[in-house]
Amino acid sequence: MKTKVISVRLQSLVAISDKAYEATSFDGSTDIIPKSQVFGRDYDVQKSDAYWISAWILDKKNIQFSSKKVAWFNTETNHFEPDYIIEKHKPQHVDPVKINPDATLTR
């Protein structure tokens, strides 16, 4: 089964019980997140601590996050898979322009 996860930069993520974390974002908002919805650290982020948290729980919580970095966590293989977005581009129709050759340049 695949779960959509988002990389969330947090100021702190503290375990408050066996089943929950208290997450504090950089704007000061604090909320409780179940441990089952935190899928580990995002080691690609260098400036602060970032964690992979399921997308559906973030919509219900009051935590600041950006949906720029999204992935899919495969629970069968315990690996992250990238999120691909396929966009099709349909160009606008452009009429051809008729160009007459310059008579002074011909022999």
N, C-alpha and C positions, 0 to 999 in steps of 0.2 A: 504494500500500500504506500502511496506517495502522499506526503503532506507538504503544502506550500509554506515556506518559511521565509522570514525577512531578517536581514542583519540589522540589529538595533544597537546603537551606541548608547551605553548607559554610564552614569556616574558611579553607581554601585549596584551590585546584585548580591543580596545577603540572604542566606538560608535562615528562615525564621521557624521552620518546623521540618518534619520529615517529608512533607508533601508540598511545601510552598516556599517561594522566594519573595522578598520585598525588593522591588526594582525602583530605582530613583534615576530619573532622566536629568539632563543638564538644565532644563528649565525649572527644576524643583518639584515637578509632579512625581508623586509616589503612588504605587499600586501593588497589589499582591498578584503574583503569577504562579500557577501550578507548576511543579517541577516536571510534570509529564509534558509540558508544552515548551520547555527550554531544551534545545537540541545541541547545546555545546557552544564553545567560543568560536568566534570568527577571527582566525589568526591572520587574515589578510589586512586587517585594519591595524595601523601602527600608532596613531595618535592617542587612542583611548581604548578602553575595553568594549568589545562588541560581542553580542551573543545572537545566535540563531533562535528566533522565537516564532512559533506558528502564527500565521497571518490572521486566522479567524479569532484568536484570543486577543490580538492587538486591537482589533476593531471594537472590542467590548471593554477594553481597559483605557485608563486615562494616562497613557504613556506617550511621550513625544517620540515619533519615529518617521523615517523616510522610506518610501517604497522603491528606492533606486536600486537596491541590491536584493534581488529575489532569487530563490533557488527552490528546488524540490528535494525533500529528504525521503529517501527510499528506506522504509523500515525493514525490508527483507535483507538488503545488502549493507545497511548502515552507512550509506554514502550519499553525498550531495550531488545532485544533477542540476545542470544549469537550466535557466528558464529562457526559452527561445520565443521570440515574438516574430511572427511572419507577417510582413506588411507588403501588399502588392501595390505597385505604382502604375497608374494608368495615365500616360502623358496626354496633354491636350493636343487637339488637332491644329496644326499650323499650315496655312495655305502656302504653296511655293511662290517665291518671288521671281518674276521674269526680269532677267538682267540682259540688257542690250550691250554688245561689245562696243568698245570705243573705236571709232573709225580712224582716228589718228594713229592708232597703234598697229593697224593691219598693213600689210604690204601691198 
